[in-house]
C-alpha cells in the first residue's frame, strides 16, 4: 500500500511540469506579513495583539487550479494567561499547503492547511507545542512582480506536556515578490 501511494505521488510530481500552465503565480515567492492575532487558552484569559513574520514557497497552476507549498516564521506579541501565569508565544514556524482557484488572471483565492510549531515561555520555563493550521486567503498581483495578500487562519494548539490546549486566530496582510 505504501509503495503504491509513493509511486502515485511521484508520478503526479513528475508529470506536473507537463500539465502546468505558466502563469504569473507559478514559481518561487517570498514575502512579509503582519496583522492581528488572538490566543484563547482553555481555562484561561485570552489576549490579542500584533502577529506577523516572513513566508516563502513555490506555487504551480493547473488550468484554474493553484497549488503551493509554503514555509513561514512568525513573531507574536500575544500573551494570554492561565491560572494567573502569563504564557508568552515567543515565535513559531511551520509548513502548509495552499490550494485554490485563479480569479481572472491577476488573483487567486485559496484554502490553507498545515502544521505549526510554537515556542512558548510560561513562569520562566520554555516549551514547544505543535498545532494544526487551517484558513483561507486571497492574493492579487501588483506591478513589477509584487503581490498583496490577506489571510485568516486558525491554529489549534495541542497542549503538549503541561501546556493548555488553545486556539489562535490570525488576520494578516502581506506583501510578497514572485521570482
Z-matrix of the N, CA and C atoms (Angstrom, degrees):
N
C 1 1.439
C 2 1.530 1 111.03
N 3 1.358 2 116.08 1 -46.73
C 4 1.462 3 119.87 2 -179.89
C 5 1.524 4 110.81 3 -62.71
N 6 1.342 5 116.10 4 -39.08
C 7 1.458 6 120.56 5 -179.42
C 8 1.531 7 110.52 6 -64.66
N 9 1.336 8 116.95 7 -41.06
C 10 1.458 9 121.10 8 179.25
C 11 1.524 10 110.69 9 -64.81
N 12 1.334 11 117.03 10 -43.88
C 13 1.457 12 121.16 11 178.41
C 14 1.525 13 110.70 12 -62.38
N 15 1.332 14 117.42 13 -44.70
C 16 1.462 15 121.26 14 178.36
C 17 1.529 16 110.80 15 -59.53
N 18 1.330 17 117.40 16 -45.32
C 19 1.462 18 120.94 17 -179.80
C 20 1.528 19 111.80 18 -64.41
N 21 1.330 20 117.68 19 -37.74
C 22 1.462 21 120.84 20 178.42
C 23 1.523 22 111.14 21 -65.78
N 24 1.341 23 117.18 22 -43.41
C 25 1.467 24 121.02 23 178.67
C 26 1.527 25 110.16 24 -65.50
N 27 1.318 26 117.00 25 -43.90
C 28 1.469 27 120.75 26 179.08
C 29 1.527 28 110.78 27 -60.97
N 30 1.328 29 117.67 28 -42.72
C 31 1.467 30 121.19 29 179.46
C 32 1.528 31 110.90 30 -63.66
N 33 1.333 32 116.70 31 -38.80
C 34 1.466 33 120.14 32 179.01
C 35 1.525 34 111.09 33 -64.03
N 36 1.335 35 116.94 34 -44.01
C 37 1.466 36 119.60 35 -179.93
C 38 1.525 37 111.89 36 -69.50
N 39 1.316 38 117.79 37 -37.30
C 40 1.463 39 120.22 38 -179.83
C 41 1.515 40 111.83 39 -70.04
N 42 1.332 41 117.66 40 -32.11
C 43 1.457 42 120.11 41 -179.56
C 44 1.523 43 112.11 42 -88.57
N 45 1.329 44 118.69 43 -10.00
C 46 1.463 45 122.03 44 -177.03
C 47 1.519 46 113.33 45 -56.17
N 48 1.353 47 120.72 46 -44.93
C 49 1.458 48 118.94 47 -179.74
C 50 1.522 49 112.85 48 -60.82
N 51 1.321 50 117.87 49 -32.07
C 52 1.455 51 120.27 50 -179.96
C 53 1.525 52 111.35 51 -71.42
N 54 1.334 53 118.13 52 -32.57
C 55 1.460 54 121.82 53 -177.60
C 56 1.519 55 112.47 54 -91.38
N 57 1.305 56 117.88 55 -20.12
C 58 1.456 57 121.49 56 -173.34
C 59 1.521 58 111.74 57 -71.89
N 60 1.332 59 115.48 58 146.02
C 61 1.451 60 121.20 59 172.58
C 62 1.516 61 107.92 60 -97.80
N 63 1.324 62 116.57 61 149.13
C 64 1.459 63 119.64 62 177.96
C 65 1.524 64 108.73 63 -90.61
N 66 1.328 65 116.65 64 105.04
C 67 1.461 66 121.61 65 177.29
C 68 1.515 67 108.65 66 -122.53
N 69 1.317 68 115.60 67 175.24
C 70 1.459 69 120.31 68 179.76
C 71 1.523 70 112.05 69 -67.44
N 72 1.336 71 118.53 70 -14.79
C 73 1.457 72 121.03 71 179.32
C 74 1.524 73 112.51 72 -91.47
N 75 1.323 74 118.19 73 -3.06
C 76 1.458 75 121.30 74 179.22
C 77 1.524 76 110.43 75 -81.31
N 78 1.328 77 115.55 76 141.65
C 79 1.454 78 120.45 77 173.39
C 80 1.511 79 114.24 78 108.01
N 81 1.321 80 113.64 79 -169.49
C 82 1.460 81 123.83 80 -176.47
C 83 1.526 82 110.87 81 -74.66
N 84 1.335 83 116.62 82 143.12
C 85 1.457 84 121.40 83 173.90
C 86 1.525 85 109.98 84 -143.16
N 87 1.343 86 115.57 85 150.75
C 88 1.468 87 123.90 86 178.06
C 89 1.521 88 108.32 87 -138.89
N 90 1.334 89 118.01 88 148.74
C 91 1.453 90 118.83 89 179.21
C 92 1.515 91 113.84 90 -166.63
N 93 1.323 92 114.34 91 175.20
C 94 1.464 93 123.86 92 176.47
C 95 1.521 94 108.22 93 -123.52
N 96 1.341 95 116.29 94 145.64
C 97 1.453 96 119.84 95 178.48
C 98 1.519 97 110.40 96 -142.46
N 99 1.314 98 115.36 97 155.33
C 100 1.452 99 121.15 98 177.48
C 101 1.509 100 109.81 99 -153.76
N 102 1.318 101 115.98 100 158.71
C 103 1.450 102 119.35 101 179.80
C 104 1.512 103 112.23 102 173.72
N 105 1.316 104 114.91 103 -144.17
C 106 1.452 105 123.64 104 -171.42
C 107 1.520 106 109.50 105 -116.38
N 108 1.334 107 117.03 106 135.29
C 109 1.449 108 121.14 107 176.54
C 110 1.516 109 111.17 108 -131.76
N 111 1.329 110 115.88 109 153.96
C 112 1.459 111 121.49 110 177.15
C 113 1.515 112 108.54 111 -141.70
N 114 1.337 113 117.08 112 130.23
C 115 1.458 114 122.44 113 177.12
C 116 1.524 115 108.43 114 -113.74
N 117 1.340 116 115.31 115 129.01
C 118 1.469 117 122.01 116 180.00
C 119 1.520 118 109.05 117 -121.47
N 120 1.354 119 118.41 118 97.51
C 121 1.468 120 120.16 119 178.42
C 122 1.529 121 111.40 120 -78.06
N 123 1.337 122 116.21 121 146.64
C 124 1.464 123 120.28 122 174.67
C 125 1.524 124 108.92 123 -62.27
N 126 1.323 125 117.53 124 128.67
C 127 1.453 126 121.85 125 177.33
C 128 1.514 127 113.95 126 73.16
N 129 1.344 128 117.66 127 19.48
C 130 1.465 129 119.39 128 -178.08
C 131 1.504 130 112.45 129 -137.86
N 132 1.321 131 115.07 130 -173.47
C 133 1.458 132 122.09 131 -179.93
C 134 1.517 133 109.51 132 -99.94
N 135 1.332 134 116.63 133 128.21
C 136 1.460 135 120.82 134 -179.48
C 137 1.520 136 110.82 135 -76.01
N 138 1.337 137 115.13 136 161.70
C 139 1.454 138 121.83 137 176.65
C 140 1.521 139 107.62 138 -144.20
N 141 1.328 140 116.43 139 155.16
C 142 1.451 141 121.07 140 179.02
C 143 1.516 142 109.75 141 -138.22
N 144 1.333 143 115.29 142 159.49
C 145 1.452 144 120.62 143 179.89
C 146 1.512 145 111.34 144 169.42
N 147 1.326 146 116.11 145 -161.38
C 148 1.458 147 122.08 146 -177.77
C 149 1.525 148 111.79 147 -64.19
N 150 1.330 149 114.94 148 142.09
C 151 1.456 150 122.63 149 172.98
C 152 1.516 151 106.98 150 -144.33
N 153 1.308 152 118.09 151 132.73
C 154 1.457 153 120.00 152 -179.94
C 155 1.503 154 111.82 153 -173.43
N 156 1.331 155 115.70 154 178.20
C 157 1.451 156 119.76 155 179.79
C 158 1.509 157 112.39 156 168.34
N 159 1.323 158 115.15 157 -152.09
C 160 1.461 159 122.40 158 -177.91
C 161 1.520 160 109.21 159 -124.00
N 162 1.326 161 115.84 160 153.42
C 163 1.455 162 121.51 161 178.22
C 164 1.520 163 110.06 162 -142.67
N 165 1.312 164 115.52 163 158.26
C 166 1.456 165 121.59 164 176.32
C 167 1.512 166 109.04 165 -159.24
N 168 1.322 167 115.80 166 150.60
C 169 1.450 168 118.69 167 -179.36
C 170 1.506 169 112.51 168 -170.05
N 171 1.324 170 113.99 169 -167.99
C 172 1.463 171 121.64 170 179.53
C 173 1.517 172 107.63 171 -140.40
N 174 1.330 173 116.62 172 128.86
C 175 1.458 174 121.32 173 -178.62
C 176 1.516 175 112.74 174 -123.41
N 177 1.342 176 115.21 175 153.12
C 178 1.462 177 122.56 176 178.80
C 179 1.526 178 107.97 177 -140.34
N 180 1.329 179 117.04 178 142.36
C 181 1.455 180 121.23 179 175.23
C 182 1.523 181 109.68 180 -108.27
N 183 1.326 182 115.05 181 145.33
C 184 1.455 183 124.17 182 175.83
C 185 1.521 184 106.13 183 -128.68
N 186 1.325 185 117.21 184 94.54
C 187 1.463 186 119.52 185 -171.91
C 188 1.512 187 108.37 186 66.96
N 189 1.328 188 117.46 187 -119.32
C 190 1.467 189 121.39 188 176.62
C 191 1.522 190 112.41 189 -97.52
N 192 1.320 191 117.76 190 -2.46
C 193 1.466 192 122.47 191 178.63
C 194 1.524 193 110.15 192 -83.45
N 195 1.332 194 116.68 193 134.32
C 196 1.467 195 122.79 194 177.83
C 197 1.517 196 108.79 195 -118.42
N 198 1.343 197 116.91 196 133.02
C 199 1.461 198 122.89 197 179.21
C 200 1.531 199 107.67 198 -133.70
N 201 1.347 200 116.31 199 132.77
C 202 1.467 201 120.33 200 179.06
C 203 1.522 202 110.39 201 -145.70
N 204 1.313 203 114.98 202 149.93
C 205 1.455 204 122.57 203 170.14
C 206 1.511 205 107.40 204 -110.37
N 207 1.321 206 117.45 205 139.04
C 208 1.462 207 120.46 206 -173.13
C 209 1.524 208 111.22 207 -140.84
N 210 1.323 209 115.80 208 143.77
C 211 1.470 210 122.77 209 172.82
C 212 1.527 211 107.53 210 -117.08
N 213 1.334 212 116.35 211 149.20
C 214 1.461 213 119.21 212 -178.75
C 215 1.525 214 110.69 213 -144.64
N 216 1.316 215 114.82 214 155.30
C 217 1.463 216 123.64 215 172.66
C 218 1.523 217 105.37 216 -129.56
N 219 1.349 218 116.69 217 129.45
C 220 1.456 219 120.73 218 -174.17
C 221 1.522 220 111.94 219 -127.10
N 222 1.323 221 115.52 220 148.17
C 223 1.458 222 123.80 221 171.96
C 224 1.521 223 107.61 222 -115.70
N 225 1.326 224 116.85 223 156.58
C 226 1.455 225 119.53 224 -177.23
C 227 1.526 226 110.29 225 -148.25
N 228 1.322 227 114.88 226 145.07
C 229 1.460 228 120.77 227 173.68
C 230 1.522 229 109.23 228 -115.25
N 231 1.330 230 115.54 229 33.14
C 232 1.458 231 121.97 230 -177.70
C 233 1.528 232 108.02 231 -105.20
N 234 1.353 233 116.92 232 120.33
C 235 1.461 234 121.92 233 -175.56
C 236 1.532 235 111.28 234 -130.01
N 237 1.337 236 118.39 235 82.37
C 238 1.463 237 119.58 236 177.25
C 239 1.532 238 110.16 237 -71.81
N 240 1.326 239 116.82 238 174.26
C 241 1.462 240 119.91 239 178.08
C 242 1.525 241 110.13 240 -135.55
N 243 1.329 242 114.37 241 152.03
C 244 1.462 243 122.18 242 175.75
C 245 1.520 244 107.03 243 -133.73
N 246 1.315 245 116.73 244 124.11
C 247 1.463 246 120.82 245 179.79
C 248 1.516 247 113.24 246 59.32
N 249 1.334 248 117.36 247 32.95
C 250 1.457 249 121.35 248 179.19
C 251 1.524 250 114.28 249 81.95
N 252 1.347 251 118.09 250 0.99
C 253 1.464 252 121.79 251 179.36
C 254 1.536 253 108.67 252 -104.07
N 255 1.340 254 116.56 253 122.52
C 256 1.466 255 120.61 254 177.41
C 257 1.514 256 110.34 255 -71.38
N 258 1.335 257 115.01 256 138.35
C 259 1.463 258 121.92 257 176.10
C 260 1.523 259 106.71 258 -113.11
N 261 1.316 260 117.18 259 112.56
C 262 1.459 261 122.04 260 -179.92
C 263 1.519 262 109.54 261 -93.95
N 264 1.328 263 116.26 262 121.63
C 265 1.465 264 119.29 263 171.38
C 266 1.523 265 105.44 264 -87.80
N 267 1.322 266 116.18 265 105.08
C 268 1.462 267 120.22 266 -174.71
C 269 1.523 268 111.71 267 -75.80
N 270 1.320 269 117.89 268 -48.08
C 271 1.453 270 121.70 269 178.25
C 272 1.524 271 108.42 270 -168.10
N 273 1.318 272 115.74 271 172.20
C 274 1.450 273 120.79 272 179.39
C 275 1.515 274 110.78 273 -154.52
N 276 1.309 275 115.38 274 167.19
C 277 1.460 276 121.79 275 176.33
C 278 1.515 277 108.49 276 -149.96
N 279 1.325 278 116.03 277 160.58
C 280 1.452 279 117.79 278 -178.47
C 281 1.510 280 113.11 279 -172.16
N 282 1.318 281 114.11 280 179.26
C 283 1.459 282 122.93 281 177.78
C 284 1.522 283 107.88 282 -137.17
N 285 1.320 284 116.03 283 138.59
C 286 1.458 285 119.63 284 -178.99
C 287 1.522 286 110.84 285 -147.31
N 288 1.317 287 114.60 286 164.59
C 289 1.463 288 122.20 287 174.42
C 290 1.521 289 107.49 288 -107.52
N 291 1.328 290 115.14 289 145.04
C 292 1.463 291 121.62 290 173.03
C 293 1.527 292 106.54 291 -120.82
N 294 1.316 293 117.00 292 122.54
C 295 1.456 294 122.17 293 179.40
C 296 1.516 295 107.28 294 -127.87
N 297 1.335 296 116.41 295 126.98
C 298 1.461 297 118.61 296 -176.91
C 299 1.509 298 113.00 297 -158.90
N 300 1.328 299 114.63 298 -164.64
C 301 1.456 300 122.07 299 -179.60
C 302 1.525 301 109.39 300 -128.96
N 303 1.337 302 114.67 301 144.42
C 304 1.455 303 119.92 302 175.16
C 305 1.518 304 108.90 303 -71.65
N 306 1.320 305 116.24 304 137.68
C 307 1.454 306 123.05 305 175.89
C 308 1.516 307 105.35 306 -112.66
N 309 1.305 308 117.13 307 97.25
C 310 1.459 309 120.77 308 -171.35
C 311 1.522 310 108.97 309 70.98
N 312 1.317 311 117.47 310 -152.14
C 313 1.461 312 121.35 311 -179.33
C 314 1.522 313 112.76 312 -101.77
N 315 1.330 314 117.23 313 -7.35
C 316 1.460 315 119.05 314 -172.23
C 317 1.516 316 114.70 315 -123.43
N 318 1.326 317 118.92 316 13.80
C 319 1.463 318 119.84 317 -179.27
C 320 1.526 319 109.95 318 -151.45
N 321 1.323 320 115.06 319 155.48
C 322 1.458 321 121.94 320 176.47
C 323 1.530 322 108.55 321 -140.63
N 324 1.337 323 115.40 322 134.59
C 325 1.467 324 122.63 323 172.99
C 326 1.523 325 106.13 324 -106.88
N 327 1.342 326 117.38 325 136.06
C 328 1.462 327 118.91 326 -172.30
C 329 1.518 328 112.22 327 -147.35
N 330 1.317 329 114.45 328 159.00
C 331 1.448 330 122.87 329 170.73
C 332 1.515 331 108.94 330 -102.22
N 333 1.331 332 116.44 331 157.05
C 334 1.464 333 122.37 332 -176.23
C 335 1.522 334 108.78 333 -126.95
N 336 1.316 335 116.12 334 137.88
C 337 1.459 336 120.78 335 173.40
C 338 1.514 337 109.15 336 -149.04
N 339 1.330 338 117.69 337 135.93
C 340 1.453 339 118.64 338 179.95
C 341 1.518 340 113.74 339 179.64
N 342 1.314 341 113.96 340 -168.34
C 343 1.467 342 124.17 341 -175.98
C 344 1.517 343 108.96 342 -116.68
N 345 1.341 344 116.09 343 145.75
C 346 1.467 345 121.58 344 174.81
C 347 1.516 346 109.59 345 -136.06
N 348 1.305 347 114.80 346 150.94
C 349 1.457 348 121.22 347 171.36
C 350 1.517 349 106.90 348 -121.77
N 351 1.320 350 116.27 349 127.75
C 352 1.454 351 121.63 350 178.11
C 353 1.511 352 110.35 351 -107.78
N 354 1.318 353 115.89 352 142.26
C 355 1.462 354 122.62 353 175.72
C 356 1.526 355 106.95 354 -107.45
N 357 1.329 356 116.38 355 117.56
C 358 1.456 357 122.99 356 -172.47
C 359 1.531 358 110.69 357 -120.10
N 360 1.350 359 114.69 358 165.06
C 361 1.458 360 121.24 359 174.65
C 362 1.528 361 107.44 360 -143.10
N 363 1.326 362 116.07 361 130.78
C 364 1.465 363 121.02 362 178.86
C 365 1.523 364 108.73 363 -143.27
N 366 1.321 365 116.70 364 126.53
C 367 1.459 366 121.06 365 178.43
C 368 1.521 367 112.83 366 57.38
N 369 1.339 368 117.27 367 35.40
C 370 1.459 369 121.73 368 179.60
C 371 1.524 370 114.86 369 80.69
N 372 1.332 371 117.89 370 1.46
C 373 1.463 372 121.84 371 -179.29
C 374 1.535 373 109.15 372 -109.52
N 375 1.331 374 117.08 373 128.20
C 376 1.462 375 121.84 374 177.02
C 377 1.517 376 110.09 375 -92.10
N 378 1.325 377 115.89 376 143.12
C 379 1.461 378 120.81 377 176.92
C 380 1.519 379 109.91 378 -153.40
N 381 1.326 380 115.72 379 162.71
C 382 1.460 381 122.94 380 178.38
C 383 1.518 382 109.20 381 -113.75
N 384 1.323 383 116.49 382 153.96
C 385 1.455 384 121.64 383 176.33
C 386 1.522 385 108.81 384 -145.71
N 387 1.314 386 115.96 385 142.03
C 388 1.457 387 121.79 386 177.79
C 389 1.520 388 110.29 387 -96.63
N 390 1.327 389 115.78 388 145.70
C 391 1.453 390 120.64 389 178.44
C 392 1.511 391 111.69 390 -141.58
N 393 1.329 392 115.55 391 160.63
C 394 1.469 393 121.98 392 176.23
C 395 1.513 394 108.65 393 -108.24
N 396 1.335 395 115.19 394 128.75
C 397 1.459 396 122.44 395 -174.23
C 398 1.524 397 109.81 396 -108.03
N 399 1.328 398 116.20 397 137.50
C 400 1.464 399 121.37 398 173.81
C 401 1.522 400 107.53 399 -142.97
N 402 1.319 401 116.20 400 160.48
C 403 1.451 402 118.74 401 179.48
C 404 1.509 403 112.75 402 167.72
N 405 1.330 404 114.68 403 -163.21
C 406 1.460 405 121.98 404 -178.81
C 407 1.519 406 108.96 405 -146.42
N 408 1.333 407 115.11 406 156.11
C 409 1.449 408 119.42 407 179.60
C 410 1.513 409 112.46 408 -153.62
N 411 1.322 410 114.82 409 171.43
C 412 1.463 411 122.53 410 178.85
C 413 1.517 412 107.28 411 -143.51
N 414 1.323 413 116.56 412 130.02
C 415 1.468 414 121.62 413 -178.97
C 416 1.517 415 109.32 414 -128.39
N 417 1.321 416 116.30 415 140.36
C 418 1.454 417 121.26 416 179.33
C 419 1.531 418 110.17 417 -131.55
N 420 1.321 419 114.97 418 149.27
C 421 1.465 420 120.53 419 179.52
C 422 1.516 421 110.71 420 -79.78
N 423 1.323 422 115.65 421 140.99
C 424 1.456 423 124.16 422 172.97
C 425 1.530 424 106.91 423 -114.94
N 426 1.312 425 118.72 424 169.79
C 427 1.469 426 119.95 425 176.95
C 428 1.538 427 112.42 426 -61.65
N 429 1.319 428 116.34 427 158.94
C 430 1.462 429 124.93 428 173.79
C 431 1.525 430 114.56 429 63.72
N 432 1.336 431 118.02 430 32.59
C 433 1.460 432 121.49 431 176.47
C 434 1.514 433 115.07 432 76.09
N 435 1.336 434 117.82 433 10.37
C 436 1.455 435 121.41 434 177.98
C 437 1.524 436 110.59 435 -91.40
N 438 1.325 437 116.27 436 157.87
C 439 1.459 438 121.68 437 176.48
C 440 1.520 439 109.52 438 -134.38
N 441 1.315 440 115.83 439 158.30
C 442 1.464 441 122.85 440 171.93
C 443 1.518 442 106.46 441 -126.02
N 444 1.337 443 116.07 442 140.55
C 445 1.460 444 118.86 443 179.40
C 446 1.513 445 110.81 444 -145.10
N 447 1.308 446 114.40 445 158.52
C 448 1.456 447 122.30 446 173.07
C 449 1.523 448 107.51 447 -134.26
N 450 1.331 449 115.71 448 141.96
C 451 1.461 450 120.89 449 -179.12
C 452 1.526 451 110.12 450 -138.17
N 453 1.331 452 114.37 451 147.29
C 454 1.453 453 121.52 452 168.68
C 455 1.520 454 105.97 453 -121.40
N 456 1.337 455 117.58 454 122.07
C 457 1.462 456 120.53 455 -179.12
C 458 1.524 457 110.86 456 -130.10
N 459 1.314 458 114.38 457 156.35
C 460 1.457 459 122.80 458 175.06
C 461 1.527 460 107.03 459 -128.96
N 462 1.325 461 117.37 460 128.97
C 463 1.457 462 121.72 461 175.33
C 464 1.522 463 108.33 462 -116.52
N 465 1.308 464 115.28 463 127.65
C 466 1.460 465 122.31 464 177.79
C 467 1.523 466 107.48 465 -98.18
N 468 1.334 467 115.88 466 105.55
C 469 1.462 468 120.54 467 179.76
C 470 1.514 469 108.89 468 -79.66
N 471 1.336 470 116.81 469 135.72
C 472 1.459 471 122.59 470 -171.32
C 473 1.502 472 117.01 471 -79.31
N 474 1.315 473 119.19 472 -15.32
C 475 1.453 474 120.69 473 179.84
C 476 1.524 475 112.58 474 73.06
N 477 1.337 476 116.87 475 48.95
C 478 1.463 477 120.08 476 179.99
C 479 1.531 478 110.52 477 -68.52
N 480 1.315 479 116.33 478 145.59
C 481 1.465 480 121.07 479 178.83
C 482 1.513 481 111.65 480 60.32
N 483 1.331 482 117.05 481 -127.01
C 484 1.459 483 121.05 482 -178.33
C 485 1.528 484 112.40 483 -92.32
N 486 1.345 485 117.76 484 3.26
C 487 1.462 486 120.78 485 -179.04
C 488 1.527 487 110.26 486 -76.38
N 489 1.337 488 117.34 487 141.41
C 490 1.463 489 119.35 488 177.65
C 491 1.529 490 111.06 489 -76.53
N 492 1.325 491 116.80 490 154.15
C 493 1.456 492 119.61 491 170.86
C 494 1.519 493 107.26 492 -66.81
N 495 1.338 494 115.88 493 146.77
C 496 1.461 495 119.46 494 -176.96
C 497 1.518 496 109.94 495 -152.93
N 498 1.316 497 115.97 496 157.97
C 499 1.449 498 122.85 497 173.66
C 500 1.509 499 109.32 498 -116.56
N 501 1.328 500 116.43 499 135.22
C 502 1.469 501 120.94 500 178.94
C 503 1.521 502 109.18 501 -121.57
N 504 1.326 503 115.90 502 122.84
C 505 1.460 504 122.68 503 177.28
C 506 1.518 505 108.07 504 -105.52
N 507 1.334 506 117.07 505 136.03
C 508 1.465 507 120.89 506 177.39
C 509 1.518 508 110.28 507 -135.59
N 510 1.311 509 115.81 508 137.07
C 511 1.461 510 122.61 509 169.67
C 512 1.522 511 105.88 510 -121.12
N 513 1.320 512 116.66 511 116.95
C 514 1.467 513 120.37 512 -175.47
C 515 1.528 514 110.83 513 -127.29
N 516 1.307 515 113.95 514 155.76
C 517 1.461 516 123.21 515 174.56
C 518 1.515 517 106.68 516 -124.74
N 519 1.340 518 116.34 517 133.88
C 520 1.457 519 119.39 518 -175.72
C 521 1.516 520 112.87 519 -132.26
N 522 1.314 521 114.41 520 157.52
C 523 1.464 522 122.95 521 172.84
C 524 1.520 523 106.36 522 -127.37
N 525 1.326 524 115.50 523 129.49
C 526 1.461 525 119.80 524 -177.24
C 527 1.513 526 111.81 525 -133.86
N 528 1.324 527 114.28 526 174.19
C 529 1.454 528 122.17 527 176.13
C 530 1.521 529 108.04 528 -128.88
N 531 1.313 530 115.80 529 140.08
C 532 1.471 531 122.23 530 178.13
C 533 1.517 532 108.52 531 -107.12
N 534 1.321 533 115.51 532 140.55
C 535 1.469 534 120.94 533 -177.46
C 536 1.515 535 111.04 534 -119.89
